[in-house]
Structures are given as C-alpha cells and as structure tokens.
Amino acid sequence: MLLTTTNTVEGKRIVEYKGLVSGETIIGANFIKDFFAGIRDIVGGRSGSYERVLNEAKNTSISEMAERAKNMGANAIIGIDLDYETLGQGNGMLMVTASGTAVILAD
C-alpha cells in the first residue's frame, strides 16, 4: 500500500477513486508521564514518553486507515492529512486522525 500526502504519484496514473478513508486513535497519557513531562518542561529538553505515545497514536491511525483502504480494494492512499487534538478533562487524552483518498494506481 502506497501512502502519500500528495494528490498525485509521479509516474503513476490513478485509474479509480475508491473514496475517503480515515483512521482514528484516542490514547491517554497517564499521570506519571504527565509528572515527568512537567519536570522536563521546567528543566528543558524533549519529553521522550510523550513523543513515544504520539508516534504510537499516529502509526495506529495510519495502519487503521490503510486497512480500510485495502478492504475497499485500493492499492494506495493519496492526499493524507494528519490531525492532532487533545480531549477530555484536563486535556488528558490525545486523538490522532489520519484521512486520505483511497485509489487504485495503474502498474
């Protein structure tokens, strides 16, 4: 499955548009991570625990979207967009949504 943020694929022709596909992930960050991230913010540096959670949520959303496209008979997704939102009380949840257009590319 080819995944791209562009609306075309160089050297390939789109022969059929299958439709919009998306994948969503909502993941929580626990209080220990919040505590250590707060300390990291005070002393500077990157928060590795948050980066890992964010990466996991992104990858899960993309995988879910790709599986849906595969089930539609597509061999590629073009125009992929990733959106990130915080949800819940105290913004304790992270939602990542991946969306794009499932297509069939000629070989």
C-alpha positions in Angstrom: 0.0 0.0 0.0 1.5 3.3 -1.1 0.8 6.2 1.3 1.4 9.8 0.3 0.4 13.3 1.3 0.5 14.4 -2.3 -2.6 14.3 -4.6 -0.7 12.6 -7.4 2.1 10.0 -7.6 4.8 10.7 -10.1 4.9 8.2 -12.9 1.7 6.5 -11.9 -1.9 7.0 -13.2 -4.9 6.9 -10.9 -7.4 4.6 -12.6 -10.1 4.6 -9.9 -11.0 6.7 -6.9 -12.4 4.3 -4.2 -13.4 7.0 -1.6 -12.4 8.7 1.6 -10.7 6.6 4.3 -9.8 7.5 7.8 -8.3 6.0 10.9 -8.7 7.4 14.4 -6.8 6.7 17.6 -7.6 8.1 21.1 -4.9 7.5 23.6 -4.5 8.6 27.2 -1.3 9.9 28.9 -1.1 8.7 32.4 -0.3 10.9 35.4 3.3 9.6 35.9 4.2 10.6 32.3 2.5 14.0 33.0 4.5 14.5 36.1 7.9 13.7 34.4 6.9 15.7 31.3 6.2 18.7 33.6 9.7 18.4 35.2 11.2 18.1 31.7 9.4 21.3 30.7 10.8 23.1 33.7 14.4 22.0 33.1 14.2 21.9 29.3 14.6 19.2 26.8 12.3 16.8 25.0 9.7 14.5 26.5 10.5 11.1 25.2 7.5 9.5 26.8 5.1 11.9 25.1 6.9 11.5 21.8 6.5 7.7 22.0 2.8 8.0 22.8 2.3 10.5 20.0 4.2 8.3 17.5 2.2 5.2 18.6 -1.1 7.0 18.1 0.0 8.3 14.6 1.1 4.9 13.5 -2.1 3.2 14.7 -4.3 5.7 12.9 -2.3 5.3 9.6 -2.5 1.5 9.9 -6.2 1.6 10.5 -6.7 3.9 7.5 -4.6 1.6 5.3 -6.5 -1.4 6.4 -9.8 0.2 5.4 -8.4 1.2 2.0 -7.2 -2.3 1.4 -10.7 -3.6 2.2 -12.1 -1.3 -0.4 -9.7 -2.8 -3.0 -7.3 0.2 -3.1 -3.6 -0.1 -3.6 -2.7 3.5 -2.5 -3.9 6.4 -0.4 -3.3 9.9 -1.6 -3.7 13.3 0.0 -3.1 12.0 3.5 -3.7 14.5 6.3 -3.0 14.0 10.0 -4.8 15.9 12.7 -4.0 16.0 16.4 -6.4 17.1 19.1 -6.5 17.0 22.9 -9.7 15.8 24.6 -11.1 15.0 28.0 -10.9 16.6 31.4 -7.7 18.5 31.7 -6.8 17.5 28.1 -5.6 14.1 29.3 -6.4 12.3 26.0 -4.8 12.7 22.6 -6.7 12.0 19.4 -4.9 11.5 16.1 -6.9 11.2 12.9 -5.4 10.2 9.6 -7.5 10.7 6.4 -7.0 10.5 2.7 -8.4 9.2 -0.6 -8.2 5.5 -1.4 -7.3 5.0 -5.0 -6.2 2.3 -7.4 -2.9 3.2 -9.2 -2.1 1.6 -12.6 1.1 -0.6 -12.5 
